[in-house]
Amino acid sequence: MHIREISLEGFKSYATRTVVSGFDPFFNAITGLNGSGKSNILDSICFVLGITNLQQVRAANLQELVYKQGQAGITKATVSVVFDNSDRSRSPIGYEGCPEITVTRQIVVGGRNKYLINGHLAQPSRVQNLFHSVQLNVNNPHFLIMQGRITKESALKTLEKKQAKLDEMDKLLDQEILPSLGKLRKEMTQYMQWANGNTELDRLKRFCIAYEFVQAEKARDSTFNGVVQIKMKIDELDDKTEIIRKDIEMMDNNISKLIADREAKLGGQVGKLSQNVDELSRTLVKESSILANHEESLKSEQNASNKISKNIEDLRRSIGEKDCAIQKVEDEASNLKNRVEDLSKKLDDNEREHQGVLAGKSNLNEEKCLEDQLRDAKVAVGNYESELKQLKTKMIHSEKELKVKRAQLTSKRDEAAADRSIESEAVQKLREEIRVLSGQVSNVQFNFRDPVPNFDRSKVKGVIAKLITVKDMSTMTALEVAAGGKLFNVVVDNENTGSSCFRMVTLRRVGEYNAELALLLVGYDEEVKVTSLKDEHFKAESELELIHSKLKERDVQINQHSKEQQNFSSS
């Protein structure tokens, strides 16, 4: 593939359309005066090939490639390069059937840029793939040799440098260009296969649509023929129906004639029999209605008898209740009679006492008169007054003692409150110590829920550490280090109990204590003394119980003081 001609319009110094033709397939040279546009022809070729480094075409941006940068009324630059593609072995992939390929690039002032291949719009990547498939890469640094580059290349003094350059070019060709070209050829082949597959798929789709259309027409025709046949059958059935209807009318007429003849022959016996049948049916209806009425009346009488029996039972109950009420009234009447008799006796006694008072005695049984009784009463009043004065003095003294004891009680309450606060602080500290100690020995705590109702908890023996009793306390550390975590295993009576209790177990472990224990076992001087921790735990619990007993005694004393105060206040 080689250049056949170049067409320039609005590109750099070419304001009007200019066609440059007559290119040789192997070697070409462009000659002319300075400023005649020789370099611009080469720049136009690089422009169509998609050069990205615009400094090699002596421009800062694409707008500078337009004639006088668009200030002379020309606002676009168009360059078309016609390539001869007669050699099929060197043609680009996918263009083997084209005798020539025209690549056009056009830019417009303002940033618009487009490519055309054989008059059709194309993406820049497609144009680059076209040129890369024939080993044309305008962005290769060795593709274009500018002025002065030849002198620089000829200035290489030694053959080794030239050979190194050639090796570098061969390496670049072998490692980058040829693999990329093979990959592109493979991708192009796959693309062509895909395009052919899509074309074949479209053809098959059209064929399927045509086949479905033909089948639909056949179905329509067959359906139309079926409809015509059905209409014909319907017409035939209508004719047969008309014939059958006429036959039925004839048969009805014959039947009516036969009935008339039969009645004439029988002489009206059938009529009489039918009348008798009608009378019997009417009597049957009357009797059935009478029977139904009797059944309804029987049911109503049964309901009435049930109601009457219920009323009789209610009356019996009411009679029993009235009998009880009469008995109560009779008892009350007898009580009233007895009371009247008692009152009459009291009335007689009161009358006799009244007679005795009139005679000068306060009572019939007394021998003293009223004056003696009055004197005795005055003496008793004096005694009572002296006793009242003594009680008043005692009450004043008791009030003074009550005030003193109240003051003592308030002071004791304050002391008790202070002691209680101190004791509550001590209790809190002891609880904290108990919590710490229980956290340190929590590895041996083992709790579980019953896996089944009425589970025998004696089957679970407990943690091994609780089941072992060490006689020599000095060997406890060695035993714990040797046994390790196996000391916290749980002992059960058999395997079934262990499997049933496995999901119900709740073990509480303290990670911080385990870390401290590991550090102590690795490098600390102090030994781990589980027994001492247990002793401290028991001591703390005993002290806590002692404090609780003291608090209870103090509460009892305070309650006693409060009761004494209430007694004094009530007295």
KOLBATOR-95097 format. One record per residue (C-alpha): residue number from 1; residue in one letter; x, y, z. Coordinates in steps of 0.1 Angstrom, whole numbers. Example, Ala and Ser with C-alpha at 12.3 -4.5 7.8 and 13.67 -1.06 7.14 Angstrom:
BEGIN
ATOM   pos   code    east   north      up
ATOM     1      A     123     -45      78
ATOM     2      S     137     -11      71
This chain:
BEGIN
ATOM   pos   code    east   north      up
ATOM     1      M       0       0       0
ATOM     2      H      15      34     -11
ATOM     3      I       3      70     -16
ATOM     4      R     -13      77     -50
ATOM     5      E     -23     114     -45
ATOM     6      I     -29     140     -18
ATOM     7      S     -56     166     -17
ATOM     8      L     -52     197       5
ATOM     9      E     -78     225      12
ATOM    10      G     -74     252      38
ATOM    11      F     -43     234      53
ATOM    12      K     -15     258      63
ATOM    13      S      -4     276      31
ATOM    14      Y     -28     259       8
ATOM    15      A     -59     281       9
ATOM    16      T     -77     265     -21
ATOM    17      R     -80     229     -30
ATOM    18      T     -47     215     -43
ATOM    19      V     -41     180     -55
ATOM    20      V      -6     165     -55
ATOM    21      S      -3     134     -76
ATOM    22      G      23     113     -94
ATOM    23      F      38      96     -64
ATOM    24      D      62      67     -70
ATOM    25      P      56      34     -51
ATOM    26      F      93      33     -39
ATOM    27      F     109      67     -37
ATOM    28      N      97     103     -39
ATOM    29      A     114     137     -35
ATOM    30      I      97     171     -33
ATOM    31      T     116     201     -46
ATOM    32      G     108     238     -48
ATOM    33      L     117     272     -36
ATOM    34      N     118     283       0
ATOM    35      G      83     289      13
ATOM    36      S      66     271     -15
ATOM    37      G      50     246       8
ATOM    38      K      72     215       5
ATOM    39      S      72     208      43
ATOM    40      N      35     214      45
ATOM    41      I      29     184      21
ATOM    42      L      48     162      46
ATOM    43      D      29     178      75
ATOM    44      S      -4     170      58
ATOM    45      I       6     133      55
ATOM    46      C      15     132      92
ATOM    47      F     -18     150     100
ATOM    48      V     -38     123      82
ATOM    49      L     -18      95      98
ATOM    50      G     -29     109     133
ATOM    51      I       2     125     147
ATOM    52      T      -1     136     183
ATOM    53      N      31     156     188
ATOM    54      L      22     188     169
ATOM    55      Q      57     202     174
ATOM    56      Q      69     178     147
ATOM    57      V      45     196     122
ATOM    58      R      55     230     136
ATOM    59      A      22     238     153
ATOM    60      A      11     245     189
ATOM    61      N     -25     234     184
ATOM    62      L     -48     222     157
ATOM    63      Q     -62     257     150
ATOM    64      E     -27     267     137
ATOM    65      L     -30     241     110
ATOM    66      V     -59     260      94
ATOM    67      Y     -50     286      68
ATOM    68      K     -39     318      87
ATOM    69      Q     -56     302     118
ATOM    70      G     -91     310     104
ATOM    71      Q     -87     347     101
ATOM    72      A     -89     349      63
ATOM    73      G    -124     336      61
ATOM    74      I    -114     299      59
ATOM    75      T    -125     281      90
ATOM    76      K    -116     245      83
ATOM    77      A     -87     224      70
ATOM    78      T     -93     192      50
ATOM    79      V     -66     167      39
ATOM    80      S     -74     135      19
ATOM    81      V     -48     109      11
ATOM    82      V     -55      82     -15
ATOM    83      F     -36      50     -10
ATOM    84      D     -31      24     -37
ATOM    85      N     -43     -10     -23
ATOM    86      S     -37     -32     -54
ATOM    87      D     -13     -55     -35
ATOM    88      R     -36     -77     -15
ATOM    89      S      -8     -92       5
ATOM    90      R       1     -59      21
ATOM    91      S     -34     -45      24
ATOM    92      P     -49     -36      58
ATOM    93      I     -70     -61      76
ATOM    94      G    -106     -59      65
ATOM    95      Y     -99     -38      33
ATOM    96      E     -86     -66      11
ATOM    97      G    -115     -61     -14
ATOM    98      C    -108     -23     -19
ATOM    99      P     -85     -13     -48
ATOM   100      E     -78      20     -32
ATOM   101      I     -84      35       3
ATOM   102      T     -92      72       8
ATOM   103      V     -85      86      43
ATOM   104      T     -97     121      51
ATOM   105      R     -92     142      81
ATOM   106      Q    -109     175      87
ATOM   107      I    -106     201     115
ATOM   108      V    -128     231     121
ATOM   109      V    -119     262     140
ATOM   110      G    -134     257     174
ATOM   111      G    -123     222     181
ATOM   112      R    -143     199     158
ATOM   113      N    -122     170     144
ATOM   114      K    -134     141     123
ATOM   115      Y    -120     112     102
ATOM   116      L    -135      96      70
ATOM   117      I    -125      63      54
ATOM   118      N    -138      59      19
ATOM   119      G    -163      87      26
ATOM   120      H    -177      72      58
ATOM   121      L    -172      86      93
ATOM   122      A    -148      66     114
ATOM   123      Q    -134      68     149
ATOM   124      P     -97      79     154
ATOM   125      S     -90      44     170
ATOM   126      R    -102      27     138
ATOM   127      V     -79      49     116
ATOM   128      Q     -50      41     139
ATOM   129      N     -57       4     137
ATOM   130      L     -58       6      99
ATOM   131      F     -23      22      97
ATOM   132      H      -9      -1     125
ATOM   133      S     -20     -31     105
ATOM   134      V       4     -21      77
ATOM   135      Q      32     -11     101
ATOM   136      L      26      26      99
ATOM   137      N      30      44     133
ATOM   138      V      35      82     129
ATOM   139      N      40      85     167
ATOM   140      N      71      63     165
ATOM   141      P     102      86     172
ATOM   142      H     120      71     142
ATOM   143      F      91      74     118
ATOM   144      L      98     110     108
ATOM   145      I     134     124     105
ATOM   146      M     133     162     105
ATOM   147      Q     159     187      92
ATOM   148      G     193     183     110
ATOM   149      R     184     148     121
ATOM   150      I     202     133      91
ATOM   151      T     234     152     100
ATOM   152      K     231     140     136
ATOM   153      E     226     104     125
ATOM   154      S     255     106     101
ATOM   155      A     278     120     128
ATOM   156      L     279      86     145
ATOM   157      K     315      77     144
ATOM   158      T     316      40     151
ATOM   159      L     299      11     136
ATOM   160      E     290      -2     171
ATOM   161      K     267      27     178
ATOM   162      K     250      22     145
ATOM   163      Q     246     -14     152
ATOM   164      A     232      -7     186
ATOM   165      K     207      16     171
ATOM   166      L     197     -11     146
ATOM   167      D     195     -37     173
ATOM   168      E     173     -13     193
ATOM   169      M     150      -9     163
ATOM   170      D     149     -46     157
ATOM   171      K     141     -52     193
ATOM   172      L     113     -26     192
ATOM   173      L     100     -42     160
ATOM   174      D     101     -77     175
ATOM   175      Q      88     -69     210
ATOM   176      E      62     -42     204
ATOM   177      I      52     -38     168
ATOM   178      L      50     -74     155
ATOM   179      P      31     -87     186
ATOM   180      S       7     -58     185
ATOM   181      L       3     -64     148
ATOM   182      G      -4    -101     154
ATOM   183      K     -28     -93     181
ATOM   184      L     -46     -68     159
ATOM   185      R     -48     -92     130
ATOM   186      K     -63    -118     154
ATOM   187      E     -88     -93     168
ATOM   188      M     -97     -82     133
ATOM   189      T    -102    -119     123
ATOM   190      Q    -124    -124     153
ATOM   191      Y    -143     -92     145
ATOM   192      M    -149    -103     109
ATOM   193      Q    -161    -136     122
ATOM   194      W    -184    -119     146
ATOM   195      A    -196     -96     118
ATOM   196      N    -202    -125      95
ATOM   197      G    -220    -143     124
ATOM   198      N    -242    -112     129
ATOM   199      T    -250    -110      92
ATOM   200      E    -259    -147      91
ATOM   201      L    -280    -143     122
ATOM   202      D    -299    -114     106
ATOM   203      R    -304    -135      75
ATOM   204      L    -317    -164      96
ATOM   205      K    -340    -140     115
ATOM   206      R    -354    -127      83
ATOM   207      F    -358    -163      70
ATOM   208      C    -376    -172     103
ATOM   209      I    -399    -142     100
ATOM   210      A    -407    -151      64
ATOM   211      Y    -414    -187      74
ATOM   212      E    -437    -176     102
ATOM   213      F    -455    -152      78
ATOM   214      V    -460    -180      53
ATOM   215      Q    -472    -204      80
ATOM   216      A    -496    -177      93
ATOM   217      E    -510    -172      58
ATOM   218      K    -515    -210      55
ATOM   219      A    -532    -211      88
ATOM   220      R    -554    -182      78
ATOM   221      D    -563    -199      45
ATOM   222      S    -570    -232      63
ATOM   223      T    -591    -214      89
ATOM   224      F    -610    -196      62
ATOM   225      N    -618    -229      45
ATOM   226      G    -628    -244      79
ATOM   227      V    -651    -214      85
ATOM   228      V    -667    -220      51
ATOM   229      Q    -672    -257      58
ATOM   230      I    -687    -249      92
ATOM   231      K    -711    -224      76
ATOM   232      M    -722    -251      51
ATOM   233      K    -727    -276      79
ATOM   234      I    -747    -250      99
ATOM   235      D    -770    -245      68
ATOM   236      E    -774    -282      65
ATOM   237      L    -783    -285     102
ATOM   238      D    -808    -256      98
ATOM   239      D    -825    -275      69
ATOM   240      K    -826    -307      89
ATOM   241      T    -840    -287     119
ATOM   242      E    -868    -273      98
ATOM   243      I    -877    -307      85
ATOM   244      I    -877    -322     121
ATOM   245      R    -899    -293     133
ATOM   246      K    -924    -300     105
ATOM   247      D    -924    -337     115
ATOM   248      I    -930    -328     151
ATOM   249      E    -959    -306     142
ATOM   250      M    -974    -334     122
ATOM   251      M    -969    -358     151
ATOM   252      D    -986    -334     175
ATOM   253      N   -1016    -332     152
ATOM   254      N   -1017    -370     150
ATOM   255      I   -1015    -372     188
ATOM   256      S   -1043    -347     194
ATOM   257      K   -1064    -366     169
ATOM   258      L   -1057    -399     186
ATOM   259      I   -1065    -384     221
ATOM   260      A   -1098    -371     207
ATOM   261      D   -1107    -405     192
ATOM   262      R   -1098    -423     225
ATOM   263      E   -1120    -399     245
ATOM   264      A   -1148    -404     221
ATOM   265      K   -1144    -442     224
ATOM   266      L   -1141    -443     262
ATOM   267      G   -1172    -421     266
ATOM   268      G   -1158    -397     292
ATOM   269      Q   -1146    -424     317
ATOM   270      V   -1111    -408     318
ATOM   271      G   -1126    -375     328
ATOM   272      K   -1145    -390     357
ATOM   273      L   -1114    -408     369
ATOM   274      S   -1094    -377     367
ATOM   275      Q   -1120    -358     388
ATOM   276      N   -1119    -386     414
ATOM   277      V   -1081    -383     415
ATOM   278      D   -1084    -346     420
ATOM   279      E   -1109    -350     449
ATOM   280      L   -1087    -376     466
ATOM   281      S   -1056    -354     463
ATOM   282      R   -1075    -325     479
ATOM   283      T   -1087    -347     508
ATOM   284      L   -1051    -360     512
ATOM   285      V   -1039    -324     515
ATOM   286      K   -1066    -315     541
ATOM   287      E   -1058    -346     562
ATOM   288      S   -1020    -339     560
ATOM   289      S   -1026    -303     571
ATOM   290      I   -1048    -314     600
ATOM   291      L   -1021    -339     610
ATOM   292      A    -995    -312     609
ATOM   293      N   -1017    -289     631
ATOM   294      H   -1022    -317     656
ATOM   295      E    -985    -323     658
ATOM   296      E    -978    -286     664
ATOM   297      S   -1005    -285     691
ATOM   298      L    -990    -315     707
ATOM   299      K    -956    -298     708
ATOM   300      S    -970    -267     723
ATOM   301      E    -988    -287     750
ATOM   302      Q    -956    -305     758
ATOM   303      N    -938    -272     761
ATOM   304      A    -966    -259     784
ATOM   305      S    -964    -290     806
ATOM   306      N    -926    -285     809
ATOM   307      K    -932    -249     819
ATOM   308      I    -958    -260     845
ATOM   309      S    -934    -285     860
ATOM   310      K    -908    -258     862
ATOM   311      N    -933    -235     879
ATOM   312      I    -942    -263     904
ATOM   313      E    -906    -267     913
ATOM   314      D    -902    -230     918
ATOM   315      L    -933    -229     940
ATOM   316      R    -919    -257     961
ATOM   317      R    -886    -238     966
ATOM   318      S    -905    -207     975
ATOM   319      I    -927    -226    1000
ATOM   320      G    -895    -240    1016
ATOM   321      E    -881    -205    1018
ATOM   322      K    -913    -192    1034
ATOM   323      D    -913    -220    1059
ATOM   324      C    -878    -210    1069
ATOM   325      A    -888    -174    1072
ATOM   326      I    -919    -183    1094
ATOM   327      Q    -896    -203    1116
ATOM   328      K    -873    -174    1120
ATOM   329      V    -902    -151    1128
ATOM   330      E    -915    -175    1154
ATOM   331      D    -880    -176    1170
ATOM   332      E    -879    -139    1170
ATOM   333      A    -913    -138    1186
ATOM   334      S    -902    -161    1214
ATOM   335      N    -871    -140    1220
ATOM   336      L    -893    -109    1222
ATOM   337      K    -915    -126    1248
ATOM   338      N    -885    -135    1269
ATOM   339      R    -872    -100    1266
ATOM   340      V    -906     -86    1277
ATOM   341      E    -906    -108    1307
ATOM   342      D    -871     -96    1316
ATOM   343      L    -881     -60    1312
ATOM   344      S    -911     -65    1334
ATOM   345      K    -889     -80    1361
ATOM   346      K    -865     -51    1358
ATOM   347      L    -894     -27    1360
ATOM   348      D    -905     -43    1393
ATOM   349      D    -870     -41    1407
ATOM   350      N    -867      -4    1397
ATOM   351      E    -900       4    1414
ATOM   352      R    -888     -13    1446
ATOM   353      E    -855       8    1444
ATOM   354      H    -875      39    1439
ATOM   355      Q    -895      32    1470
ATOM   356      G    -863      26    1489
ATOM   357      V    -848      60    1477
ATOM   358      L    -880      77    1488
ATOM   359      A    -874      60    1522
ATOM   360      G    -838      76    1524
ATOM   361      K    -816      47    1510
ATOM   362      S    -798      45    1477
ATOM   363      N    -804       8    1475
ATOM   364      L    -825     -17    1492
ATOM   365      N    -796     -38    1502
ATOM   366      E    -777      -8    1518
ATOM   367      E    -780       2    1554
ATOM   368      K    -766      38    1550
ATOM   369      C    -786      68    1542
ATOM   370      L    -779      94    1516
ATOM   371      E    -761     118    1539
ATOM   372      D    -736      92    1549
ATOM   373      Q    -731      83    1513
ATOM   374      L    -726     120    1504
ATOM   375      R    -699     124    1531
ATOM   376      D    -681      93    1519
ATOM   377      A    -682     106    1484
ATOM   378      K    -666     139    1494
ATOM   379      V    -637     120    1511
ATOM   380      A    -632     100    1480
ATOM   381      V    -631     132    1459
ATOM   382      G    -604     146    1481
ATOM   383      N    -584     115    1477
ATOM   384      Y    -588     116    1440
ATOM   385      E    -577     152    1438
ATOM   386      S    -545     145    1457
ATOM   387      E    -538     115    1434
ATOM   388      L    -544     138    1404
ATOM   389      K    -518     163    1417
ATOM   390      Q    -493     136    1422
ATOM   391      L    -499     123    1386
ATOM   392      K    -495     158    1372
ATOM   393      T    -461     162    1389
ATOM   394      K    -451     128    1376
ATOM   395      M    -462     138    1341
ATOM   396      I    -441     170    1342
ATOM   397      H    -411     149    1354
ATOM   398      S    -417     124    1326
ATOM   399      E    -419     151    1300
ATOM   400      K    -385     164    1312
ATOM   401      E    -371     129    1310
ATOM   402      L    -387     125    1275
ATOM   403      K    -369     156    1263
ATOM   404      V    -336     143    1276
ATOM   405      K    -341     109    1261
ATOM   406      R    -352     125    1228
ATOM   407      A    -319     144    1227
ATOM   408      Q    -300     112    1235
ATOM   409      L    -320      94    1208
ATOM   410      T    -311     120    1181
ATOM   411      S    -274     119    1191
ATOM   412      K    -275      81    1189
ATOM   413      R    -293      83    1155
ATOM   414      D    -266     106    1142
ATOM   415      E    -239      83    1156
ATOM   416      A    -257      53    1141
ATOM   417      A    -259      71    1107
ATOM   418      A    -222      79    1108
ATOM   419      D    -214      43    1118
ATOM   420      R    -237      30    1091
ATOM   421      S    -220      51    1064
ATOM   422      I    -186      39    1076
ATOM   423      E    -198       3    1077
ATOM   424      S    -214       7    1042
ATOM   425      E    -181      19    1029
ATOM   426      A    -164     -11    1045
ATOM   427      V    -190     -34    1030
ATOM   428      Q    -185     -18     996
ATOM   429      K    -148     -24     998
ATOM   430      L    -153     -59    1010
ATOM   431      R    -177     -65     981
ATOM   432      E    -151     -51     956
ATOM   433      E    -125     -74     971
ATOM   434      I    -149    -103     969
ATOM   435      R    -157     -95     932
ATOM   436      V    -119     -93     924
ATOM   437      L    -112    -126     943
ATOM   438      S    -142    -143     927
ATOM   439      G    -130    -130     893
ATOM   440      Q     -96    -145     899
ATOM   441      V    -110    -179     908
ATOM   442      S    -139    -178     883
ATOM   443      N    -122    -204     861
ATOM   444      V    -135    -231     884
ATOM   445      Q    -170    -218     883
ATOM   446      F    -193    -242     864
ATOM   447      N    -230    -235     858
ATOM   448      F    -254    -254     836
ATOM   449      R    -291    -257     829
ATOM   450      D    -310    -289     830
ATOM   451      P    -311    -303     794
ATOM   452      V    -343    -322     801
ATOM   453      P    -370    -318     829
ATOM   454      N    -363    -337     861
ATOM   455      F    -327    -341     852
ATOM   456      D    -305    -358     879
ATOM   457      R    -278    -332     886
ATOM   458      S    -258    -358     906
ATOM   459      K    -246    -372     872
ATOM   460      V    -225    -341     867
ATOM   461      K    -196    -342     892
ATOM   462      G    -181    -308     885
ATOM   463      V    -148    -293     875
ATOM   464      I    -116    -314     881
ATOM   465      A    -100    -285     901
ATOM   466      K    -128    -287     927
ATOM   467      L    -127    -325     929
ATOM   468      I     -90    -326     937
ATOM   469      T     -77    -320     973
ATOM   470      V     -40    -313     975
ATOM   471      K     -23    -323    1008
ATOM   472      D      10    -305    1002
ATOM   473      M       4    -269     993
ATOM   474      S      39    -265     978
ATOM   475      T      30    -288     949
ATOM   476      M      -1    -268     938
ATOM   477      T      17    -246     914
ATOM   478      A      35    -275     898
ATOM   479      L       2    -294     895
ATOM   480      E     -15    -264     878
ATOM   481      V      14    -258     854
ATOM   482      A      15    -295     844
ATOM   483      A     -22    -300     840
ATOM   484      G     -29    -266     823
ATOM   485      G     -64    -261     811
ATOM   486      K     -74    -297     818
ATOM   487      L     -80    -288     854
ATOM   488      F    -111    -269     842
ATOM   489      N    -126    -299     824
ATOM   490      V    -160    -312     837
ATOM   491      V    -165    -347     850
ATOM   492      V    -197    -366     842
ATOM   493      D    -209    -402     848
ATOM   494      N    -211    -412     811
ATOM   495      E    -208    -400     775
ATOM   496      N    -246    -395     771
ATOM   497      T    -248    -371     800
ATOM   498      G    -218    -351     786
ATOM   499      S    -234    -347     751
ATOM   500      S    -268    -337     766
ATOM   501      C    -252    -311     789
ATOM   502      F    -228    -297     763
ATOM   503      R    -252    -270     749
ATOM   504      M    -265    -260     784
ATOM   505      V    -231    -252     799
ATOM   506      T    -222    -216     809
ATOM   507      L    -185    -211     818
ATOM   508      R    -174    -178     832
ATOM   509      R    -138    -170     827
ATOM   510      V    -118    -138     833
ATOM   511      G     -94    -131     805
ATOM   512      E     -74    -105     824
ATOM   513      Y     -67    -130     852
ATOM   514      N     -57    -157     827
ATOM   515      A     -31    -132     812
ATOM   516      E     -17    -124     846
ATOM   517      L     -15    -161     854
ATOM   518      A       4    -168     822
ATOM   519      L      28    -140     829
ATOM   520      L      34    -152     864
ATOM   521      L      41    -187     851
ATOM   522      V      65    -175     825
ATOM   523      G      87    -150     842
ATOM   524      Y      74    -136     875
ATOM   525      D      91    -144     908
ATOM   526      E      59    -147     929
ATOM   527      E      41    -180     928
ATOM   528      V       4    -185     920
ATOM   529      K     -14    -194     951
ATOM   530      V     -49    -204     945
ATOM   531      T     -54    -215     981
ATOM   532      S     -45    -181     995
ATOM   533      L     -70    -165     971
ATOM   534      K     -96    -189     984
ATOM   535      D     -87    -181    1020
ATOM   536      E     -90    -144    1013
ATOM   537      H    -123    -150     997
ATOM   538      F    -136    -169    1028
ATOM   539      K    -122    -142    1051
ATOM   540      A    -139    -115    1032
ATOM   541      E    -172    -134    1033
ATOM   542      S    -169    -139    1070
ATOM   543      E    -162    -102    1076
ATOM   544      L    -191     -93    1054
ATOM   545      E    -214    -115    1075
ATOM   546      L    -201    -100    1107
ATOM   547      I    -208     -65    1094
ATOM   548      H    -243     -75    1084
ATOM   549      S    -250     -89    1119
ATOM   550      K    -237     -56    1135
ATOM   551      L    -260     -37    1112
ATOM   552      K    -290     -58    1123
ATOM   553      E    -282     -53    1160
ATOM   554      R    -280     -15    1154
ATOM   555      D    -313     -16    1136
ATOM   556      V    -329     -35    1166
ATOM   557      Q    -315      -9    1191
ATOM   558      I    -329      20    1170
ATOM   559      N    -363       3    1168
ATOM   560      Q    -363      -1    1206
ATOM   561      H    -355      36    1211
ATOM   562      S    -382      46    1188
ATOM   563      K    -407      24    1206
ATOM   564      E    -397      39    1240
ATOM   565      Q    -402      74    1226
ATOM   566      Q    -437      64    1213
ATOM   567      N    -446      50    1248
ATOM   568      F    -434      83    1265
ATOM   569      S    -454     104    1240
ATOM   570      S    -485      83    1245
ATOM   571      S    -482      85    1283
